[in-house]
Amino acid sequence: MAPLLEAANTFGTPLYVYNLDMVQKRLSILSDLFGNRFGISYAIKANPNPTLLAALQAGLSTFDASSFAEVIAAIDAGMPAKQVTFSGPAKREAEIKGAIVAGVGELVVESLTEAKRASSIAKERGVNQNILVRINPLKLPRKFGASMGATASQFGIDEEDLARDLPIIRDYPNLNLIGFHIYSGTNCLVPEAIAENFAIFADIFRAAQEITGVKPKRLVFGSGFGIPYLPGEDALDHAALPALINPIIDDLLDGEAFNETKCNLELGRWLVGPAGWLLTRVISEKHSRGVEVRTCDAGFNAHLAACGMMGSVIRRNWDFENLSNAKGQTGRYMLTGPLCTSIDRLAMDIELPKVSIADVLSIASSGAYGYSASPRGFISHPEPREVVIENGQLRDATPPLARIAAELVL
Amino acid sequence: MAPLLEAANTFGTPLYVYNLDMVQKRLSILSDLFGNRFGISYAIKANPNPTLLAALQAGLSTFDASSFAEVIAAIDAGMPAKQVTFSGPAKREAEIKGAIVAGVGELVVESLTEAKRASSIAKERGVNQNILVRINPLKLPRKFGASMGATASQFGIDEEDLARDLPIIRDYPNLNLIGFHIYSGTNCLVPEAIAENFAIFADIFRAAQEITGVKPKRLVFGSGFGIPYLPGEDALDHAALPALINPIIDDLLDGEAFNETKCNLELGRWLVGPAGWLLTRVISEKHSRGVEVRTCDAGFNAHLAACGMMGSVIRRNWDFENLSNAKGQTGRYMLTGPLCTSIDRLAMDIELPKVSIADVLSIASSGAYGYSASPRGFISHPEPREVVIENGQLRDATPPLARIAAELVL
């Protein structure tokens, strides 16, 4: 934890720290686990920090962009446009045009509406655009938390409509259907459930192949690999995955219709989430009605998810440490942020080594859906900066505009 | 609704529209209701749009700023620094220094910690700083929703600690205690509960006066005036307030100790909330498993609160209209935003006149805690612009940096 405290003292707080050495380690774990069965597709939405993207780029098969600005961010990070996929349920005409002009490798088509729109734009530009069709499965294994499948959804063609819709999409002019994409569930910590889901994907991919007669060049498996957020939660036992998943992939690719197929494993959270921390400093303290209140310089403006405001049904304390007093006698605290609203709570009744003014606290599991997913402008407090640890060294990774904005505020 | 549709067509979507004529009307309602009993203090955190602040400024007693950047925004809007109060539970040393140098009228002190910090900064600068002490009441009437009082809190000195703490704060060098501040509950729609709360405030102010011997020059009454968010909810019957509230104020000010007192009514939401709309356009449509899904260009990135992600326990649909088809036959829809996550939902099973691609939908009650409280950078979709209606005319009110950023994205 020493580099974290050093980072806070050097760069100030609030501060996001991303350990790129750890991210690279996790990337190499994936190739150890799955060999060449999967290329890795990183979902930029998890964390679009430019320094992070540039560091990841060489080790990936593709970047998955969920907005046109993310397409540009991918290319800016050094990724050839052909290795960028563009997904998302609300691609505007200008965005599709932009992506086609930029030369993205694959447009992920989410609906008939969108296929038609993409076809007419590609035709207008006189190009054939490679597409993947996203599919929304009927089944999602239990033990998945938040889900994007099985119910009505804005994402992809519903599995039960494939026979009707896939031929229509395949036959749209100027679209070249080269494969399929499924991302139906996120943040799962149970290897068996993930494997069960991959078996569902494989069956659907076979059905889609038969319906269309297309020999897929690309299949995207949305990983659903989860990470622990709460103290005491076990990490996903990734060592258990190959025995469960590899046979499913080998069996699928054994078919003649799949002998040109390259599979991608799409993930974001698992790769970068555990490699990030938000650091915040205690600004004020108060004993209020039997509760020790510590008010910090980061609240839900800096980390919406850690404050339980990003899809959590029940608010639970994340994994905090007191970096300034790691081993002292403990007390119980209410940790709040700096915002003038009673909903700005980082942790309730949390046990930590004595927390005093100026102490630096860390919030783990903050590498994904932290900085970029938070309402940083709310009440105009100074925005967090971002730094990376690379080869053990700290380096500023705050995008220039954000850095200037941060310094303008104070 | 015609100017709203015109605004969407002229400035594009997503778009926040603030009707300044309506805000001015609401401001004049307050002076009709309470005469000169109250000056009005606008809490910038509700909506810090610079054009809005500039328009409001002349009709206010003070701006209440909850961060140093909001102090600057107040001054930039043309308000004399002496008419700015600076509140917030986590004022850093640099912020207090900044506010003292800027010459804010009143620093709202939230804790002993902060009083001590402010005293030493004021001493260092060789000035006497006027302060108000914020008080956290023991009681909050039922019928208040979200509350900032009655429980353990980061805000203010607890009522039961006043006798111990107020003399300490009063006697800190270079601080000039001129009054008190209470904001214990927000968004109440019941006049009797608001009046009951004001009676509690009055009792506490009397007690604080007796403890300190200070003849208050300023008392701030946090209004708690609520607005309806859900279809069918009744607005606060403000016409019922004078009969309930004015006698409480008159009685308080009748005492000799209060004959130099000016009262301020602090509010944000009630003034600007009903005068704002978020406009969003339908980008895609899909029939999924019996549900008509419409995917819009605004999601929780553009309006966190409307998506039920800002402190709501139960997610309910806000008040939507289809501006492009106001009176057609209705259907039931799931409205989603553009984000690649299943939690991005604007409305579930909502009944609206037929909703088609390119239709513009409005979300009412969006003038407060909308634009500035939302994670606009998440997945890097184009940020909403902001426009105002003034004297019936539309005018761009997007701050220049945000406008440039919006155009850079696409």
Contacts between the chains, C-beta under 8 A, distances in Angstrom:
chain1	res1	chain2	res2	distance
A	43	B	340	7.7
A	45	B	339	7.8
A	45	B	340	5.7
A	45	B	341	7.8
A	45	B	378	7.7
A	45	B	379	4.9
A	48	B	380	6.5
A	66	B	339	7.4
A	66	B	340	4.1
A	66	B	379	5.1
A	67	B	338	7.6
A	67	B	379	5.1
A	67	B	380	4.8
A	67	B	381	5.0
A	68	B	409	7.3
A	68	B	410	5.6
A	69	B	380	3.5
A	69	B	381	7.2
A	69	B	382	8.0
A	69	B	409	4.8
A	69	B	410	7.3
A	70	B	379	6.8
A	70	B	380	5.5
A	73	B	380	7.0
A	87	B	340	6.3
A	88	B	338	6.4
A	88	B	339	7.9
A	88	B	340	5.4
A	88	B	379	7.8
A	89	B	284	6.1
A	89	B	295	4.8
A	89	B	336	6.9
A	89	B	338	6.7
A	89	B	340	7.2
A	90	B	283	4.1
A	90	B	284	5.5
A	90	B	295	4.4
A	90	B	296	6.9
A	90	B	297	6.1
A	90	B	336	7.9
A	90	B	337	7.3
A	90	B	338	3.5
A	91	B	283	7.3
A	91	B	284	7.7
A	92	B	283	5.7
A	92	B	297	6.7
A	92	B	410	7.9
A	94	B	410	5.5
A	95	B	410	6.5
A	98	B	410	6.6
A	110	B	284	7.2
A	111	B	284	5.6
A	111	B	285	7.5
A	111	B	286	4.8
A	112	B	286	7.7
A	113	B	284	4.9
A	113	B	285	5.8
A	113	B	286	6.9
A	113	B	357	6.8
A	114	B	284	6.0
A	136	B	288	7.1
A	146	B	341	8.0
A	146	B	342	6.2
A	146	B	343	6.7
A	147	B	342	6.4
A	148	B	341	7.6
A	148	B	342	4.2
A	151	B	289	6.7
A	152	B	288	4.2
A	152	B	289	4.3
A	152	B	290	6.8
A	152	B	291	3.6
A	152	B	293	6.3
A	152	B	334	6.2
A	153	B	288	5.6
A	153	B	289	7.9
A	153	B	293	7.2
A	153	B	342	6.7
A	154	B	284	7.4
A	154	B	286	6.4
A	154	B	288	7.5
A	154	B	293	5.1
A	154	B	295	4.8
A	154	B	334	7.8
A	154	B	336	4.5
A	155	B	340	7.7
A	155	B	342	7.4
A	158	B	288	5.5
A	158	B	289	6.2
A	160	B	289	8.0
A	283	B	90	4.0
A	283	B	91	7.4
A	283	B	92	5.8
A	284	B	89	6.2
A	284	B	90	5.5
A	284	B	91	7.7
A	284	B	110	7.3
A	284	B	111	5.6
A	284	B	113	4.9
A	284	B	114	6.0
A	284	B	154	7.4
A	285	B	111	7.5
A	285	B	113	5.8
A	286	B	111	4.7
A	286	B	112	7.7
A	286	B	113	6.9
A	286	B	154	6.4
A	288	B	136	7.1
A	288	B	152	4.2
A	288	B	153	5.6
A	288	B	154	7.5
A	288	B	158	5.5
A	289	B	151	6.8
A	289	B	152	4.4
A	289	B	153	7.9
A	289	B	158	6.2
A	289	B	160	7.9
A	290	B	152	6.8
A	291	B	152	3.6
A	293	B	152	6.3
A	293	B	153	7.2
A	293	B	154	5.1
A	295	B	89	4.8
A	295	B	90	4.4
A	295	B	154	4.8
A	296	B	90	6.9
A	297	B	90	6.1
A	297	B	92	6.8
A	304	B	304	7.9
A	304	B	309	7.9
A	304	B	375	6.2
A	309	B	304	7.9
A	309	B	309	5.6
A	309	B	310	6.7
A	309	B	311	7.5
A	310	B	309	6.8
A	310	B	343	7.2
A	311	B	309	7.5
A	311	B	341	7.8
A	311	B	343	4.1
A	334	B	152	6.2
A	334	B	154	7.9
A	336	B	89	6.9
A	336	B	90	8.0
A	336	B	154	4.5
A	337	B	90	7.3
A	338	B	67	7.6
A	338	B	88	6.5
A	338	B	89	6.7
A	338	B	90	3.5
A	339	B	45	7.8
A	339	B	66	7.4
A	339	B	88	7.9
A	340	B	43	7.6
A	340	B	45	5.8
A	340	B	66	4.1
A	340	B	87	6.3
A	340	B	88	5.4
A	340	B	89	7.2
A	340	B	155	7.7
A	341	B	45	7.8
A	341	B	146	8.0
A	341	B	148	7.6
A	341	B	311	7.8
A	342	B	146	6.1
A	342	B	147	6.4
A	342	B	148	4.2
A	342	B	153	6.8
A	342	B	155	7.4
A	343	B	146	6.7
A	343	B	310	7.2
A	343	B	311	4.1
A	357	B	113	6.8
A	372	B	375	7.7
A	372	B	377	5.5
A	372	B	378	5.7
A	372	B	379	7.6
A	372	B	380	7.9
A	373	B	375	5.4
A	373	B	378	4.7
A	374	B	375	5.4
A	374	B	378	8.0
A	375	B	304	6.2
A	375	B	372	7.7
A	375	B	373	5.5
A	375	B	374	5.4
A	375	B	375	4.5
A	375	B	376	7.4
A	376	B	375	7.4
A	376	B	377	7.1
A	377	B	372	5.5
A	377	B	376	7.1
A	378	B	45	7.7
A	378	B	372	5.7
A	378	B	373	4.7
A	378	B	374	8.0
A	379	B	45	4.9
A	379	B	66	5.1
A	379	B	67	5.1
A	379	B	70	6.8
A	379	B	88	7.8
A	379	B	372	7.6
A	380	B	48	6.5
A	380	B	67	4.8
A	380	B	69	3.5
A	380	B	70	5.5
A	380	B	73	7.0
A	380	B	372	7.9
A	381	B	67	5.0
A	381	B	69	7.3
A	382	B	69	7.9
A	401	B	405	7.9
A	405	B	401	7.9
A	409	B	68	7.3
A	409	B	69	4.9
A	410	B	68	5.7
A	410	B	69	7.3
A	410	B	92	8.0
A	410	B	94	5.6
A	410	B	95	6.6
A	410	B	98	6.6
